[in-house]
Amino acid sequence: MNQEQIIEQISRRTLLIRTEAGYSQETMAAVLGMSKKTLVQIEKERTLASWTTVVAMIALFSDSEIIQSLLGDAPLEVVRTVAHNGLDRPKGKTLGGKVWWRGIEQEGQYRIQQNLISQHYRILDADDYVWFSTFDEEEALERFRELLKNQGA
């Protein structure tokens, strides 16, 4: 998944996200910091939302079933991964991937998981903190090996 795909998917579902939240067009536009006219254009699929608007929508409505059906249970992690072209720092405690995630490999205190929806990979430690996130499986495996090597050092 890349930035353009996220923009397209969220833009096409803006009306559903707004309806799910129970907001009027006026309220949704105000929450997102845009004009009602712009929101209407996005909802009618005449234009796509900007990356900034999409990120704001994902952040503000991260518990939306519609957003989670597109990006999984950690939509902000997907956005961070796309925006930063991979995360490479301990970032945020997770629930450990009991839902939405499939285990790829586990050794020592680290494990690799793949999101069932977005297909991105992440490395968690034994306390369920994210250490790395990427859409590239080889990159995830390489970073996994580095973490294991440093763990033993």
C-alpha positions in Angstrom: 0.0 0.0 0.0 1.3 3.5 -0.8 0.3 7.1 -0.3 -1.8 7.3 -3.5 -3.7 4.1 -2.7 -4.5 5.3 0.8 -5.7 8.7 -0.5 -7.9 7.0 -3.0 -9.4 4.5 -0.6 -10.1 7.0 2.2 -11.4 9.6 -0.3 -13.9 7.1 -1.8 -15.2 6.3 1.7 -15.3 9.8 3.2 -19.1 9.9 3.0 -19.3 6.5 4.8 -16.8 7.6 7.5 -18.8 10.8 8.1 -22.1 8.9 8.3 -20.6 6.3 10.6 -19.4 9.2 12.9 -22.9 10.7 12.8 -21.7 14.1 11.5 -23.3 16.5 9.2 -21.3 17.8 6.3 -20.8 21.1 8.1 -19.5 19.4 11.3 -17.2 17.0 9.3 -15.8 19.9 7.3 -15.1 21.9 10.5 -13.4 18.9 12.2 -11.2 18.4 9.1 -10.5 22.1 8.7 -11.9 22.4 5.2 -14.8 24.0 3.5 -18.1 22.2 3.1 -17.8 22.7 -0.6 -14.5 20.8 -0.7 -16.0 18.0 1.4 -18.9 17.7 -0.9 -16.5 17.4 -3.9 -14.7 14.6 -2.1 -17.8 12.8 -1.1 -19.2 13.0 -4.7 -15.8 11.6 -5.9 -15.2 14.6 -8.1 -11.8 15.1 -6.4 -9.5 13.3 -4.0 -8.7 14.5 -0.5 -5.2 15.7 0.1 -2.7 13.6 1.9 -3.0 16.0 4.9 -6.7 15.6 5.0 -6.5 11.8 4.7 -4.0 11.7 7.6 -6.2 13.9 9.7 -9.2 11.7 9.0 -7.4 8.6 9.9 -6.0 10.1 13.1 -9.4 11.6 14.1 -11.5 8.6 13.2 -9.0 5.8 13.8 -11.6 3.7 15.6 -13.9 3.8 12.5 -14.8 0.3 11.3 -14.5 1.6 7.8 -11.0 2.8 8.2 -10.0 -0.3 10.1 -11.5 -2.5 7.4 -9.1 -0.7 5.0 -6.0 -0.4 7.2 -6.4 -2.8 10.0 -6.4 -2.2 13.8 -3.5 0.2 13.7 -4.3 2.7 10.9 -1.9 5.3 12.2 0.9 2.8 12.1 0.2 2.2 8.4 0.2 5.9 7.8 3.5 6.4 9.7 5.0 3.5 7.7 4.0 5.0 4.4 4.9 8.6 5.3 8.3 7.7 6.7 9.0 4.8 4.3 9.4 2.5 7.2 9.6 3.0 10.9 12.9 2.3 12.6 12.4 3.1 16.3 10.5 1.7 19.3 7.1 3.3 18.8 4.0 2.7 20.8 2.8 -0.3 22.7 0.4 -2.5 20.7 -2.1 -5.2 21.8 0.4 -7.8 20.4 -1.4 -8.6 17.2 -4.0 -11.0 18.4 -6.4 -9.7 15.7 -5.5 -8.5 12.2 -2.0 -10.0 12.3 -0.3 -13.2 11.3 3.0 -14.3 12.8 5.9 -14.6 10.4 8.9 -15.4 12.6 9.8 -15.3 16.2 13.2 -15.6 18.0 14.5 -14.2 21.3 12.5 -11.2 22.4 11.4 -10.2 18.9 8.8 -11.3 16.4 7.7 -10.3 12.9 4.0 -10.0 12.1 2.2 -9.2 8.9 -1.1 -7.2 8.8 -3.8 -9.2 7.2 -5.4 -6.1 5.6 -2.6 -3.6 4.7 0.0 -6.4 4.3 2.7 -4.4 6.0 5.2 -6.0 8.3 6.2 -5.0 11.8 8.7 -6.2 14.4 7.5 -6.3 18.0 9.4 -7.0 21.2 8.3 -9.2 24.1 6.5 -6.2 25.6 4.5 -5.6 22.4 6.3 -2.4 21.4 6.8 -1.8 17.7 10.5 -1.6 16.7 10.2 -1.5 12.9 7.5 -1.3 10.3 7.7 -1.6 6.5 5.9 -2.9 3.5 9.0 -4.8 2.3 9.3 -8.3 3.7 13.0 -8.6 3.0 13.7 -5.3 4.8 11.7 -6.6 7.8 13.7 -9.8 7.9 17.0 -7.9 7.6 16.1 -5.6 10.4 14.9 -8.6 12.4 18.3 -10.2 12.1 20.0 -7.0 13.1 17.9 -6.7 16.2 18.6 -10.3 17.1 22.4 -9.7 16.6 22.3 -6.6 18.8 20.3 -8.4 21.4 23.1 -10.9 21.9 25.8 -8.2 21.9 
